[in-house]
Amino acid sequence: MGRPTNKELELSGARRENLILAAAKLFNEKGYERTTVREIADDVGITSGTIFYHFESKTSLLEGVIQHGMTTGLVIVEQYLEKRVGSINRFHGLVHSHLIALSGTPGNSHRVSFQEWSSLPIESRTRLRFINEKYRNIWLQALEDLKKDGHLNSDLEYCRLTIIAALNWSPVWLKKDISVALADAADQFCSVALNMEPAEFSRLKQAECNIVDKG
């Protein structure tokens, strides 16, 4: 048997991604344990056996779903922070991009990652740990910068855990008109986290932007 062509690899990659998205949706709605392989296959329009061409087991598919949520979310955050300068603006960008990741394409995968992490075997968690650690370090750096600038007094790790836990619940309370809701939620959330009036937070954010523009 010859090597697969580029077209075959592309189709295989697309099928794998469709399986991940379908599984993420069902795992999020029904839970990992209550979702069957047949339901995932039916959603994609393939036979149950075809899934095992792409994933060796249902557990392997769960790992793929969680990895998708973590890596896609990390890309969104890194792109969003790329041109942000100043501790206030980078904190705001981190909060806003986390909300965007939860509400966008990787949202189901991202929610499955914190709902079903304990369902993964130890070896799967070990493989995914480096992505989690990279995101953790981005948060800790942003919070440390806030502390250096006198905007934060809390312990960095406890602050990170509390903020992310609250952000992960945002799909429950965010309503329609999502783009407006996310922008407003990011401003409000940052104000609460830093114990500031929203107007004061906006003023500091704008002040940082003005410094960059003058530079």
N, C-alpha and C positions, 0 to 999 in steps of 0.2 A: 504494500500500500504506500502510495506517494505522500509527500507532505501536503497538508491542506493549503489550498490557495488563499490569497488575501481575501477574496470574496467569502470563502467558507469561514475564515477566521472572523471576518466582520459580522457575518450572520450569527455565528456562535456567540460572539461577544454581545450582540444585540439581544439574543435569546436569554443569555445569562442575566443581563440587566433587567429584562422584562420579568424574569422569574423573581429577582430580588425585589423589584417594586411591587409585584403582586403579593409576594410573601410578606413584605413589610406592611402592606395595607391590611392583610388578614390577621397577621400577628398583633397588630396594633388594635384592631377592632375586636378580635375574639380571644386573643392570648395565644401564646406559642403552643401550649399543651393541647388546647381545644381545636386548633387548626390542623386539618389533615393534608397530607401530600396531594390527595385527589382534588381537594378544593383549590389548592394552588395551581395544579395542572389545568383544571377546568377554567380557571380565571384567565390563564394564558392561552388556552385552546390547544393543549397538547395532552399526550397520555402521561399517566403517572410515572411510567418507567423512563420516559425521556428526561425527567428531572435529574435522574441519577447519572445521566451522561455529563451533566454540568456540575452536580454536587453529589458527593459520595453518600450523603445522609441528610436527613432533616436537620440534624444538629449543625452540619456543615453549612446548610442553607441559612440557618440562624446566624452563624458567624459571618457569612457573606452580607446579610442584611445589616448587622451591627457595624461591620467594617465600612459598608457603603455610607451609612449615616455619619459615622465619625470622620471619614476622609472627605466626603462631600462638604460637610459642615466646616471642616478645617480650611478647605480651599476658599469657601465663601468668606470666612473670617479673615484669612490672610490677604485676600484681594481687597476687602473692605478697609483693612488697616494700612494698606500699602502707602497711601499718601496722607495718612493722619499724623499730625504733629502736635505735641503737647499732651500732658497727662490727662486733662479733662476731655479733650477731643478723642484720644485713643480709648479712654474708658467708655465714652459714649459710643464710639464705633464698635467696640467689642460687644456691648450690650445690644446695640441695634442689629449687628450681624448675627448674633446668637438667635434673636427673635426671628430674623429673616430665614435662617436655616430651619428653624422649627416649623415655620408656616409655609415654606416652599417645598420643592420636589423631595428633598431628603427628610422632610418632616416626619413621615411615618417611621422611616428607618431610625431616625434620631430618638424618637419616643420609645421605640422598641429597645434601643440600646440601654436606656435606664430602667425600663420595665422588666426586661428579660435577661439582664446581665448575669444574674445568679443561675440562669438555666444553662449557661455555657460551661463546658468542662474546663478544668484548670489550664490545659494546654492551649485552648482557644483564647482564654483571657490573657495568657502570657503573650501570645502572638499579637494581640490587639493593644497591649499595655503601652507600647511605645507611642502610639497615636494619642492615647489618652494623656500620656505624660507630656507630650509636646503641647497639647492644648492647655494643660494645667500650667505649664511654664509661661505661656503667653498671658494667662490671667494673672499669675503671680507677679510678672514684670509690670503689667499695667497697674496693679494695686500698689506695688512698691513705689512706682513713679508718683502716684497720687499721694502716698505717704510722705515722700521726700518734698513734695510741693506744699505740704501742710493741709491737704484736703481730706485725709483719712487718718484715723487714730486706731482703728481696729486691728486685731491680729490678722495677718494676711491670709493664712490658710482657712481659718474659720469664716472670714469674710467671703472668700472665694466659694466655699461650700454652700454658705447661706444664699449668696446671690444666684448661683447656678441652679440651686434647688427651686428658688422662687421663679426664675426665668423659665425653667422646664414646665412649670404649671401654666404658663401664659396661654397655650391653646385653649385652656378651659375658660378663661375670662376675656380673651380678646374676641371682639364681635366682628361684624361685617365692615366693609370698606377697609380692607386689611392694610393697604399701604399707608393710609392716614393713621390708622390705629397703631401700627408699628412705630411710626415716627413719633407719635405722641407718647406712646408707652415707653419708648426708650428715654425720652426727656424726663418723663415723670419718674421712671424707675431710678435713673441716675440721681435725680434730686433727692429721692427718699433714701437711697443707699448712702449718700454723702451728707444727709441731714441738712439739706439746703432748701430754700424756697426755689421753685422752678425758675423764677425770674433771675435769681442770683446765679443759678447754674447756667442759664442761657447767656448771661453777661460774661461769665468766665470763659465759656466756650467761644463766644465771639471775640473776646480779647485775645485768646490764643491765635485765632484765625487772623486777626489784625496784625499780630506780631510777625506771622509767617508772610503775610502779604507785603509788609514793609521790608522784610528781609530779602 
